[in-house]
Amino acid sequence: MYIKVKVKAAAKKESFERVSDDAFNISVKEEARNGWANERVTEILKKELNKKNVRLISGAITPSKIFSIED
């Protein structure tokens, strides 16, 4: 399954918002540098969705990302 995620990096506090079944807005404290924000977003998705296999498919350097979620 693929999901769309809009990320806000370097936010004052972290947040996780479900927009629809396959779309999320996530804010992270990490800066968008060296993949730190992407790593934190992946950790948050794993925790919130209770999934182990979460991979970034596209959007490594943009705020709009597509992740693959596998069981």
mmCIF file of the N, C-alpha and C atoms, coordinates in Angstrom:
data_MODEL
# 
_entry.id   MODEL 
# 
loop_
_atom_site.group_PDB 
_atom_site.id 
_atom_site.type_symbol 
_atom_site.label_atom_id 
_atom_site.label_alt_id 
_atom_site.label_comp_id 
_atom_site.label_asym_id 
_atom_site.label_entity_id 
_atom_site.label_seq_id 
_atom_site.pdbx_PDB_ins_code 
_atom_site.Cartn_x 
_atom_site.Cartn_y 
_atom_site.Cartn_z 
_atom_site.occupancy 
_atom_site.B_iso_or_equiv 
_atom_site.pdbx_formal_charge 
_atom_site.auth_seq_id 
_atom_site.auth_comp_id 
_atom_site.auth_asym_id 
_atom_site.auth_atom_id 
_atom_site.pdbx_PDB_model_num 
ATOM 1   N N  . MET A 1 1  ? 0.845  -1.163 0.000  1.00 0.00 ? 1  MET A N  1 
ATOM 2   C CA . MET A 1 1  ? 0.000  0.000  0.000  1.00 0.00 ? 1  MET A CA 1 
ATOM 3   C C  . MET A 1 1  ? 0.900  1.238  0.000  1.00 0.00 ? 1  MET A C  1 
ATOM 4   N N  . TYR A 1 2  ? 0.491  2.247  -0.729 1.00 0.00 ? 2  TYR A N  1 
ATOM 5   C CA . TYR A 1 2  ? 1.224  3.506  -0.775 1.00 0.00 ? 2  TYR A CA 1 
ATOM 6   C C  . TYR A 1 2  ? 0.453  4.584  -0.032 1.00 0.00 ? 2  TYR A C  1 
ATOM 7   N N  . ILE A 1 3  ? 1.186  5.440  0.667  1.00 0.00 ? 3  ILE A N  1 
ATOM 8   C CA . ILE A 1 3  ? 0.558  6.565  1.353  1.00 0.00 ? 3  ILE A CA 1 
ATOM 9   C C  . ILE A 1 3  ? 1.285  7.851  0.980  1.00 0.00 ? 3  ILE A C  1 
ATOM 10  N N  . LYS A 1 4  ? 0.536  8.946  1.026  1.00 0.00 ? 4  LYS A N  1 
ATOM 11  C CA . LYS A 1 4  ? 1.106  10.270 0.751  1.00 0.00 ? 4  LYS A CA 1 
ATOM 12  C C  . LYS A 1 4  ? 1.322  10.975 2.074  1.00 0.00 ? 4  LYS A C  1 
ATOM 13  N N  . VAL A 1 5  ? 2.486  11.606 2.210  1.00 0.00 ? 5  VAL A N  1 
ATOM 14  C CA . VAL A 1 5  ? 2.817  12.298 3.447  1.00 0.00 ? 5  VAL A CA 1 
ATOM 15  C C  . VAL A 1 5  ? 3.339  13.683 3.108  1.00 0.00 ? 5  VAL A C  1 
ATOM 16  N N  . LYS A 1 6  ? 2.790  14.688 3.769  1.00 0.00 ? 6  LYS A N  1 
ATOM 17  C CA . LYS A 1 6  ? 3.306  16.055 3.647  1.00 0.00 ? 6  LYS A CA 1 
ATOM 18  C C  . LYS A 1 6  ? 4.068  16.335 4.940  1.00 0.00 ? 6  LYS A C  1 
ATOM 19  N N  . VAL A 1 7  ? 5.343  16.670 4.811  1.00 0.00 ? 7  VAL A N  1 
ATOM 20  C CA . VAL A 1 7  ? 6.222  16.814 5.970  1.00 0.00 ? 7  VAL A CA 1 
ATOM 21  C C  . VAL A 1 7  ? 6.607  18.268 6.184  1.00 0.00 ? 7  VAL A C  1 
ATOM 22  N N  . LYS A 1 8  ? 6.576  18.672 7.443  1.00 0.00 ? 8  LYS A N  1 
ATOM 23  C CA . LYS A 1 8  ? 7.111  19.977 7.835  1.00 0.00 ? 8  LYS A CA 1 
ATOM 24  C C  . LYS A 1 8  ? 8.305  19.705 8.739  1.00 0.00 ? 8  LYS A C  1 
ATOM 25  N N  . ALA A 1 9  ? 9.502  19.988 8.242  1.00 0.00 ? 9  ALA A N  1 
ATOM 26  C CA . ALA A 1 9  ? 10.727 19.768 9.012  1.00 0.00 ? 9  ALA A CA 1 
ATOM 27  C C  . ALA A 1 9  ? 11.040 20.998 9.851  1.00 0.00 ? 9  ALA A C  1 
ATOM 28  N N  . ALA A 1 10 ? 11.858 20.795 10.884 1.00 0.00 ? 10 ALA A N  1 
ATOM 29  C CA . ALA A 1 10 ? 12.299 21.862 11.783 1.00 0.00 ? 10 ALA A CA 1 
ATOM 30  C C  . ALA A 1 10 ? 11.117 22.567 12.458 1.00 0.00 ? 10 ALA A C  1 
ATOM 31  N N  . ALA A 1 11 ? 10.096 21.789 12.810 1.00 0.00 ? 11 ALA A N  1 
ATOM 32  C CA . ALA A 1 11 ? 8.930  22.345 13.505 1.00 0.00 ? 11 ALA A CA 1 
ATOM 33  C C  . ALA A 1 11 ? 9.237  22.496 14.997 1.00 0.00 ? 11 ALA A C  1 
ATOM 34  N N  . LYS A 1 12 ? 8.491  23.329 15.673 1.00 0.00 ? 12 LYS A N  1 
ATOM 35  C CA . LYS A 1 12 ? 8.706  23.514 17.106 1.00 0.00 ? 12 LYS A CA 1 
ATOM 36  C C  . LYS A 1 12 ? 8.294  22.285 17.903 1.00 0.00 ? 12 LYS A C  1 
ATOM 37  N N  . LYS A 1 13 ? 7.217  21.611 17.451 1.00 0.00 ? 13 LYS A N  1 
ATOM 38  C CA . LYS A 1 13 ? 6.839  20.364 18.107 1.00 0.00 ? 13 LYS A CA 1 
ATOM 39  C C  . LYS A 1 13 ? 6.344  19.368 17.069 1.00 0.00 ? 13 LYS A C  1 
ATOM 40  N N  . GLU A 1 14 ? 6.491  18.099 17.397 1.00 0.00 ? 14 GLU A N  1 
ATOM 41  C CA . GLU A 1 14 ? 6.103  17.052 16.461 1.00 0.00 ? 14 GLU A CA 1 
ATOM 42  C C  . GLU A 1 14 ? 4.601  16.825 16.495 1.00 0.00 ? 14 GLU A C  1 
ATOM 43  N N  . SER A 1 15 ? 4.052  16.521 15.317 1.00 0.00 ? 15 SER A N  1 
ATOM 44  C CA . SER A 1 15 ? 2.627  16.206 15.245 1.00 0.00 ? 15 SER A CA 1 
ATOM 45  C C  . SER A 1 15 ? 2.389  15.193 14.132 1.00 0.00 ? 15 SER A C  1 
ATOM 46  N N  . PHE A 1 16 ? 1.282  14.463 14.286 1.00 0.00 ? 16 PHE A N  1 
ATOM 47  C CA . PHE A 1 16 ? 0.882  13.440 13.322 1.00 0.00 ? 16 PHE A CA 1 
ATOM 48  C C  . PHE A 1 16 ? -0.604 13.622 13.078 1.00 0.00 ? 16 PHE A C  1 
ATOM 49  N N  . GLU A 1 17 ? -0.981 13.889 11.835 1.00 0.00 ? 17 GLU A N  1 
ATOM 50  C CA . GLU A 1 17 ? -2.388 14.130 11.507 1.00 0.00 ? 17 GLU A CA 1 
ATOM 51  C C  . GLU A 1 17 ? -2.781 13.263 10.312 1.00 0.00 ? 17 GLU A C  1 
ATOM 52  N N  . ARG A 1 18 ? -3.863 12.511 10.479 1.00 0.00 ? 18 ARG A N  1 
ATOM 53  C CA . ARG A 1 18 ? -4.393 11.697 9.391  1.00 0.00 ? 18 ARG A CA 1 
ATOM 54  C C  . ARG A 1 18 ? -5.392 12.551 8.612  1.00 0.00 ? 18 ARG A C  1 
ATOM 55  N N  . VAL A 1 19 ? -5.092 12.794 7.332  1.00 0.00 ? 19 VAL A N  1 
ATOM 56  C CA . VAL A 1 19 ? -5.962 13.600 6.485  1.00 0.00 ? 19 VAL A CA 1 
ATOM 57  C C  . VAL A 1 19 ? -7.031 12.720 5.843  1.00 0.00 ? 19 VAL A C  1 
ATOM 58  N N  . SER A 1 20 ? -6.623 11.536 5.397  1.00 0.00 ? 20 SER A N  1 
ATOM 59  C CA . SER A 1 20 ? -7.541 10.540 4.846  1.00 0.00 ? 20 SER A CA 1 
ATOM 60  C C  . SER A 1 20 ? -6.919 9.167  5.089  1.00 0.00 ? 20 SER A C  1 
ATOM 61  N N  . ASP A 1 21 ? -7.514 8.124  4.497  1.00 0.00 ? 21 ASP A N  1 
ATOM 62  C CA . ASP A 1 21 ? -6.989 6.772  4.708  1.00 0.00 ? 21 ASP A CA 1 
ATOM 63  C C  . ASP A 1 21 ? -5.554 6.610  4.218  1.00 0.00 ? 21 ASP A C  1 
ATOM 64  N N  . ASP A 1 22 ? -5.193 7.367  3.188  1.00 0.00 ? 22 ASP A N  1 
ATOM 65  C CA . ASP A 1 22 ? -3.850 7.198  2.629  1.00 0.00 ? 22 ASP A CA 1 
ATOM 66  C C  . ASP A 1 22 ? -3.061 8.505  2.553  1.00 0.00 ? 22 ASP A C  1 
ATOM 67  N N  . ALA A 1 23 ? -3.402 9.474  3.399  1.00 0.00 ? 23 ALA A N  1 
ATOM 68  C CA . ALA A 1 23 ? -2.688 10.761 3.401  1.00 0.00 ? 23 ALA A CA 1 
ATOM 69  C C  . ALA A 1 23 ? -2.505 11.263 4.831  1.00 0.00 ? 23 ALA A C  1 
ATOM 70  N N  . PHE A 1 24 ? -1.312 11.791 5.093  1.00 0.00 ? 24 PHE A N  1 
ATOM 71  C CA . PHE A 1 24 ? -0.964 12.247 6.431  1.00 0.00 ? 24 PHE A CA 1 
ATOM 72  C C  . PHE A 1 24 ? -0.188 13.555 6.361  1.00 0.00 ? 24 PHE A C  1 
ATOM 73  N N  . ASN A 1 25 ? -0.291 14.361 7.415  1.00 0.00 ? 25 ASN A N  1 
ATOM 74  C CA . ASN A 1 25 ? 0.545  15.536 7.616  1.00 0.00 ? 25 ASN A CA 1 
ATOM 75  C C  . ASN A 1 25 ? 1.372  15.258 8.864  1.00 0.00 ? 25 ASN A C  1 
ATOM 76  N N  . ILE A 1 26 ? 2.692  15.376 8.741  1.00 0.00 ? 26 ILE A N  1 
ATOM 77  C CA . ILE A 1 26 ? 3.581  15.095 9.858  1.00 0.00 ? 26 ILE A CA 1 
ATOM 78  C C  . ILE A 1 26 ? 4.557  16.251 10.018 1.00 0.00 ? 26 ILE A C  1 
ATOM 79  N N  . SER A 1 27 ? 4.713  16.715 11.253 1.00 0.00 ? 27 SER A N  1 
ATOM 80  C CA . SER A 1 27 ? 5.711  17.730 11.584 1.00 0.00 ? 27 SER A CA 1 
ATOM 81  C C  . SER A 1 27 ? 6.770  17.076 12.457 1.00 0.00 ? 27 SER A C  1 
ATOM 82  N N  . VAL A 1 28 ? 8.039  17.359 12.176 1.00 0.00 ? 28 VAL A N  1 
ATOM 83  C CA . VAL A 1 28 ? 9.142  16.802 12.951 1.00 0.00 ? 28 VAL A CA 1 
ATOM 84  C C  . VAL A 1 28 ? 10.098 17.907 13.369 1.00 0.00 ? 28 VAL A C  1 
ATOM 85  N N  . LYS A 1 29 ? 10.786 17.702 14.483 1.00 0.00 ? 29 LYS A N  1 
ATOM 86  C CA . LYS A 1 29 ? 11.736 18.689 14.982 1.00 0.00 ? 29 LYS A CA 1 
ATOM 87  C C  . LYS A 1 29 ? 13.051 18.673 14.204 1.00 0.00 ? 29 LYS A C  1 
ATOM 88  N N  . GLU A 1 30 ? 13.394 17.548 13.598 1.00 0.00 ? 30 GLU A N  1 
ATOM 89  C CA . GLU A 1 30 ? 14.652 17.419 12.879 1.00 0.00 ? 30 GLU A CA 1 
ATOM 90  C C  . GLU A 1 30 ? 14.681 18.321 11.649 1.00 0.00 ? 30 GLU A C  1 
ATOM 91  N N  . GLU A 1 31 ? 15.871 18.771 11.310 1.00 0.00 ? 31 GLU A N  1 
ATOM 92  C CA . GLU A 1 31 ? 16.048 19.590 10.116 1.00 0.00 ? 31 GLU A CA 1 
ATOM 93  C C  . GLU A 1 31 ? 16.047 18.701 8.874  1.00 0.00 ? 31 GLU A C  1 
ATOM 94  N N  . ALA A 1 32 ? 15.695 19.308 7.754  1.00 0.00 ? 32 ALA A N  1 
ATOM 95  C CA . ALA A 1 32 ? 15.691 18.595 6.471  1.00 0.00 ? 32 ALA A CA 1 
ATOM 96  C C  . ALA A 1 32 ? 17.106 18.606 5.905  1.00 0.00 ? 32 ALA A C  1 
ATOM 97  N N  . ARG A 1 33 ? 17.984 17.908 6.563  1.00 0.00 ? 33 ARG A N  1 
ATOM 98  C CA . ARG A 1 33 ? 19.396 17.879 6.182  1.00 0.00 ? 33 ARG A CA 1 
ATOM 99  C C  . ARG A 1 33 ? 19.919 16.476 6.468  1.00 0.00 ? 33 ARG A C  1 
ATOM 100 N N  . ASN A 1 34 ? 20.685 15.942 5.546  1.00 0.00 ? 34 ASN A N  1 
ATOM 101 C CA . ASN A 1 34 ? 21.291 14.608 5.678  1.00 0.00 ? 34 ASN A CA 1 
ATOM 102 C C  . ASN A 1 34 ? 20.257 13.506 5.923  1.00 0.00 ? 34 ASN A C  1 
ATOM 103 N N  . GLY A 1 35 ? 19.011 13.723 5.536  1.00 0.00 ? 35 GLY A N  1 
ATOM 104 C CA . GLY A 1 35 ? 17.974 12.707 5.685  1.00 0.00 ? 35 GLY A CA 1 
ATOM 105 C C  . GLY A 1 35 ? 17.437 12.554 7.097  1.00 0.00 ? 35 GLY A C  1 
ATOM 106 N N  . TRP A 1 36 ? 17.781 13.483 8.003  1.00 0.00 ? 36 TRP A N  1 
ATOM 107 C CA . TRP A 1 36 ? 17.334 13.366 9.397  1.00 0.00 ? 36 TRP A CA 1 
ATOM 108 C C  . TRP A 1 36 ? 15.827 13.423 9.507  1.00 0.00 ? 36 TRP A C  1 
ATOM 109 N N  . ALA A 1 37 ? 15.189 14.347 8.813  1.00 0.00 ? 37 ALA A N  1 
ATOM 110 C CA . ALA A 1 37 ? 13.731 14.467 8.884  1.00 0.00 ? 37 ALA A CA 1 
ATOM 111 C C  . ALA A 1 37 ? 13.059 13.234 8.291  1.00 0.00 ? 37 ALA A C  1 
ATOM 112 N N  . ASN A 1 38 ? 13.596 12.719 7.190  1.00 0.00 ? 38 ASN A N  1 
ATOM 113 C CA . ASN A 1 38 ? 13.018 11.518 6.576  1.00 0.00 ? 38 ASN A CA 1 
ATOM 114 C C  . ASN A 1 38 ? 13.109 10.315 7.512  1.00 0.00 ? 38 ASN A C  1 
ATOM 115 N N  . GLU A 1 39 ? 14.225 10.174 8.207  1.00 0.00 ? 39 GLU A N  1 
ATOM 116 C CA . GLU A 1 39 ? 14.374 9.068  9.155  1.00 0.00 ? 39 GLU A CA 1 
ATOM 117 C C  . GLU A 1 39 ? 13.352 9.179  10.285 1.00 0.00 ? 39 GLU A C  1 
ATOM 118 N N  . ARG A 1 40 ? 13.157 10.385 10.793 1.00 0.00 ? 40 ARG A N  1 
ATOM 119 C CA . ARG A 1 40 ? 12.197 10.582 11.884 1.00 0.00 ? 40 ARG A CA 1 
ATOM 120 C C  . ARG A 1 40 ? 10.771 10.341 11.413 1.00 0.00 ? 40 ARG A C  1 
ATOM 121 N N  . VAL A 1 41 ? 10.440 10.772 10.205 1.00 0.00 ? 41 VAL A N  1 
ATOM 122 C CA . VAL A 1 41 ? 9.102  10.530 9.653  1.00 0.00 ? 41 VAL A CA 1 
ATOM 123 C C  . VAL A 1 41 ? 8.866  9.025  9.518  1.00 0.00 ? 41 VAL A C  1 
ATOM 124 N N  . THR A 1 42 ? 9.875  8.292  9.062  1.00 0.00 ? 42 THR A N  1 
ATOM 125 C CA . THR A 1 42 ? 9.756  6.831  8.937  1.00 0.00 ? 42 THR A CA 1 
ATOM 126 C C  . THR A 1 42 ? 9.509  6.201  10.297 1.00 0.00 ? 42 THR A C  1 
ATOM 127 N N  . GLU A 1 43 ? 10.226 6.639  11.329 1.00 0.00 ? 43 GLU A N  1 
ATOM 128 C CA . GLU A 1 43 ? 10.023 6.122  12.683 1.00 0.00 ? 43 GLU A CA 1 
ATOM 129 C C  . GLU A 1 43 ? 8.602  6.408  13.174 1.00 0.00 ? 43 GLU A C  1 
ATOM 130 N N  . ILE A 1 44 ? 8.121  7.606  12.947 1.00 0.00 ? 44 ILE A N  1 
ATOM 131 C CA . ILE A 1 44 ? 6.772  7.985  13.381 1.00 0.00 ? 44 ILE A CA 1 
ATOM 132 C C  . ILE A 1 44 ? 5.724  7.132  12.668 1.00 0.00 ? 44 ILE A C  1 
ATOM 133 N N  . LEU A 1 45 ? 5.879  6.932  11.364 1.00 0.00 ? 45 LEU A N  1 
ATOM 134 C CA . LEU A 1 45 ? 4.920  6.111  10.625 1.00 0.00 ? 45 LEU A CA 1 
ATOM 135 C C  . LEU A 1 45 ? 4.919  4.673  11.133 1.00 0.00 ? 45 LEU A C  1 
ATOM 136 N N  . LYS A 1 46 ? 6.083  4.112  11.396 1.00 0.00 ? 46 LYS A N  1 
ATOM 137 C CA . LYS A 1 46 ? 6.157  2.747  11.932 1.00 0.00 ? 46 LYS A CA 1 
ATOM 138 C C  . LYS A 1 46 ? 5.402  2.638  13.257 1.00 0.00 ? 46 LYS A C  1 
ATOM 139 N N  . LYS A 1 47 ? 5.597  3.629  14.112 1.00 0.00 ? 47 LYS A N  1 
ATOM 140 C CA . LYS A 1 47 ? 4.963  3.616  15.429 1.00 0.00 ? 47 LYS A CA 1 
ATOM 141 C C  . LYS A 1 47 ? 3.455  3.818  15.319 1.00 0.00 ? 47 LYS A C  1 
ATOM 142 N N  . GLU A 1 48 ? 3.015  4.828  14.590 1.00 0.00 ? 48 GLU A N  1 
ATOM 143 C CA . GLU A 1 48 ? 1.594  5.172  14.510 1.00 0.00 ? 48 GLU A CA 1 
ATOM 144 C C  . GLU A 1 48 ? 0.769  4.124  13.759 1.00 0.00 ? 48 GLU A C  1 
ATOM 145 N N  . LEU A 1 49 ? 1.362  3.507  12.733 1.00 0.00 ? 49 LEU A N  1 
ATOM 146 C CA . LEU A 1 49 ? 0.627  2.534  11.920 1.00 0.00 ? 49 LEU A CA 1 
ATOM 147 C C  . LEU A 1 49 ? 0.880  1.088  12.342 1.00 0.00 ? 49 LEU A C  1 
ATOM 148 N N  . ASN A 1 50 ? 1.757  0.887  13.323 1.00 0.00 ? 50 ASN A N  1 
ATOM 149 C CA . ASN A 1 50 ? 2.126  -0.456 13.802 1.00 0.00 ? 50 ASN A CA 1 
ATOM 150 C C  . ASN A 1 50 ? 2.603  -1.357 12.673 1.00 0.00 ? 50 ASN A C  1 
ATOM 151 N N  . LYS A 1 51 ? 3.483  -0.836 11.853 1.00 0.00 ? 51 LYS A N  1 
ATOM 152 C CA . LYS A 1 51 ? 4.053  -1.591 10.736 1.00 0.00 ? 51 LYS A CA 1 
ATOM 153 C C  . LYS A 1 51 ? 5.566  -1.588 10.858 1.00 0.00 ? 51 LYS A C  1 
ATOM 154 N N  . LYS A 1 52 ? 6.200  -2.668 10.398 1.00 0.00 ? 52 LYS A N  1 
ATOM 155 C CA . LYS A 1 52 ? 7.654  -2.763 10.452 1.00 0.00 ? 52 LYS A CA 1 
ATOM 156 C C  . LYS A 1 52 ? 8.321  -2.327 9.158  1.00 0.00 ? 52 LYS A C  1 
ATOM 157 N N  . ASN A 1 53 ? 7.659  -2.564 8.041  1.00 0.00 ? 53 ASN A N  1 
ATOM 158 C CA . ASN A 1 53 ? 8.257  -2.269 6.739  1.00 0.00 ? 53 ASN A CA 1 
ATOM 159 C C  . ASN A 1 53 ? 7.674  -0.989 6.162  1.00 0.00 ? 53 ASN A C  1 
ATOM 160 N N  . VAL A 1 54 ? 8.373  0.109  6.385  1.00 0.00 ? 54 VAL A N  1 
ATOM 161 C CA . VAL A 1 54 ? 7.986  1.412  5.854  1.00 0.00 ? 54 VAL A CA 1 
ATOM 162 C C  . VAL A 1 54 ? 9.172  1.934  5.053  1.00 0.00 ? 54 VAL A C  1 
ATOM 163 N N  . ARG A 1 55 ? 8.946  2.213  3.765  1.00 0.00 ? 55 ARG A N  1 
ATOM 164 C CA . ARG A 1 55 ? 10.033 2.679  2.892  1.00 0.00 ? 55 ARG A CA 1 
ATOM 165 C C  . ARG A 1 55 ? 9.629  3.948  2.174  1.00 0.00 ? 55 ARG A C  1 
ATOM 166 N N  . LEU A 1 56 ? 10.576 4.861  2.057  1.00 0.00 ? 56 LEU A N  1 
ATOM 167 C CA . LEU A 1 56 ? 10.368 6.075  1.280  1.00 0.00 ? 56 LEU A CA 1 
ATOM 168 C C  . LEU A 1 56 ? 10.530 5.730  -0.196 1.00 0.00 ? 56 LEU A C  1 
ATOM 169 N N  . ILE A 1 57 ? 9.488  5.970  -0.987 1.00 0.00 ? 57 ILE A N  1 
ATOM 170 C CA . ILE A 1 57 ? 9.512  5.659  -2.413 1.00 0.00 ? 57 ILE A CA 1 
ATOM 171 C C  . ILE A 1 57 ? 9.932  6.872  -3.226 1.00 0.00 ? 57 ILE A C  1 
ATOM 172 N N  . SER A 1 58 ? 9.333  8.027  -2.960 1.00 0.00 ? 58 SER A N  1 
ATOM 173 C CA . SER A 1 58 ? 9.716  9.239  -3.688 1.00 0.00 ? 58 SER A CA 1 
ATOM 174 C C  . SER A 1 58 ? 9.548  10.458 -2.790 1.00 0.00 ? 58 SER A C  1 
ATOM 175 N N  . GLY A 1 59 ? 10.273 11.514 -3.132 1.00 0.00 ? 59 GLY A N  1 
ATOM 176 C CA . GLY A 1 59 ? 10.179 12.753 -2.394 1.00 0.00 ? 59 GLY A CA 1 
ATOM 177 C C  . GLY A 1 59 ? 11.269 12.932 -1.355 1.00 0.00 ? 59 GLY A C  1 
ATOM 178 N N  . ALA A 1 60 ? 12.436 12.366 -1.590 1.00 0.00 ? 60 ALA A N  1 
ATOM 179 C CA . ALA A 1 60 ? 13.521 12.441 -0.609 1.00 0.00 ? 60 ALA A CA 1 
ATOM 180 C C  . ALA A 1 60 ? 13.934 13.876 -0.302 1.00 0.00 ? 60 ALA A C  1 
ATOM 181 N N  . ILE A 1 61 ? 13.778 14.792 -1.261 1.00 0.00 ? 61 ILE A N  1 
ATOM 182 C CA . ILE A 1 61 ? 14.205 16.171 -1.023 1.00 0.00 ? 61 ILE A CA 1 
ATOM 183 C C  . ILE A 1 61 ? 13.067 17.180 -1.146 1.00 0.00 ? 61 ILE A C  1 
ATOM 184 N N  . THR A 1 62 ? 11.835 16.691 -1.098 1.00 0.00 ? 62 THR A N  1 
ATOM 185 C CA . THR A 1 62 ? 10.670 17.584 -1.163 1.00 0.00 ? 62 THR A CA 1 
ATOM 186 C C  . THR A 1 62 ? 9.759  17.322 0.038  1.00 0.00 ? 62 THR A C  1 
ATOM 187 N N  . PRO A 1 63 ? 8.915  18.271 0.406  1.00 0.00 ? 63 PRO A N  1 
ATOM 188 C CA . PRO A 1 63 ? 7.998  18.060 1.536  1.00 0.00 ? 63 PRO A CA 1 
ATOM 189 C C  . PRO A 1 63 ? 6.911  17.023 1.254  1.00 0.00 ? 63 PRO A C  1 
ATOM 190 N N  . SER A 1 64 ? 6.530  16.836 -0.010 1.00 0.00 ? 64 SER A N  1 
ATOM 191 C CA . SER A 1 64 ? 5.513  15.842 -0.368 1.00 0.00 ? 64 SER A CA 1 
ATOM 192 C C  . SER A 1 64 ? 6.202  14.530 -0.684 1.00 0.00 ? 64 SER A C  1 
ATOM 193 N N  . LYS A 1 65 ? 5.833  13.491 0.058  1.00 0.00 ? 65 LYS A N  1 
ATOM 194 C CA . LYS A 1 65 ? 6.520  12.204 -0.067 1.00 0.00 ? 65 LYS A CA 1 
ATOM 195 C C  . LYS A 1 65 ? 5.523  11.076 -0.280 1.00 0.00 ? 65 LYS A C  1 
ATOM 196 N N  . ILE A 1 66 ? 6.009  9.978  -0.847 1.00 0.00 ? 66 ILE A N  1 
ATOM 197 C CA . ILE A 1 66 ? 5.217  8.764  -0.984 1.00 0.00 ? 66 ILE A CA 1 
ATOM 198 C C  . ILE A 1 66 ? 5.988  7.645  -0.297 1.00 0.00 ? 66 ILE A C  1 
ATOM 199 N N  . PHE A 1 67 ? 5.286  6.961  0.620  1.00 0.00 ? 67 PHE A N  1 
ATOM 200 C CA . PHE A 1 67 ? 5.884  5.856  1.353  1.00 0.00 ? 67 PHE A CA 1 
ATOM 201 C C  . PHE A 1 67 ? 5.162  4.559  0.976  1.00 0.00 ? 67 PHE A C  1 
ATOM 202 N N  . SER A 1 68 ? 5.904  3.473  1.017  1.00 0.00 ? 68 SER A N  1 
ATOM 203 C CA . SER A 1 68 ? 5.344  2.141  0.838  1.00 0.00 ? 68 SER A CA 1 
ATOM 204 C C  . SER A 1 68 ? 5.202  1.505  2.210  1.00 0.00 ? 68 SER A C  1 
ATOM 205 N N  . ILE A 1 69 ? 4.016  0.974  2.501  1.00 0.00 ? 69 ILE A N  1 
ATOM 206 C CA . ILE A 1 69 ? 3.738  0.302  3.765  1.00 0.00 ? 69 ILE A CA 1 
ATOM 207 C C  . ILE A 1 69 ? 3.438  -1.146 3.447  1.00 0.00 ? 69 ILE A C  1 
ATOM 208 N N  . GLU A 1 70 ? 4.227  -2.055 4.037  1.00 0.00 ? 70 GLU A N  1 
ATOM 209 C CA . GLU A 1 70 ? 4.019  -3.488 3.811  1.00 0.00 ? 70 GLU A CA 1 
ATOM 210 C C  . GLU A 1 70 ? 3.762  -4.172 5.136  1.00 0.00 ? 70 GLU A C  1 
ATOM 211 N N  . ASP A 1 71 ? 2.996  -5.264 5.088  1.00 0.00 ? 71 ASP A N  1 
ATOM 212 C CA . ASP A 1 71 ? 2.694  -6.017 6.317  1.00 0.00 ? 71 ASP A CA 1 
ATOM 213 C C  . ASP A 1 71 ? 3.864  -6.847 6.765  1.00 0.00 ? 71 ASP A C  1 
# 
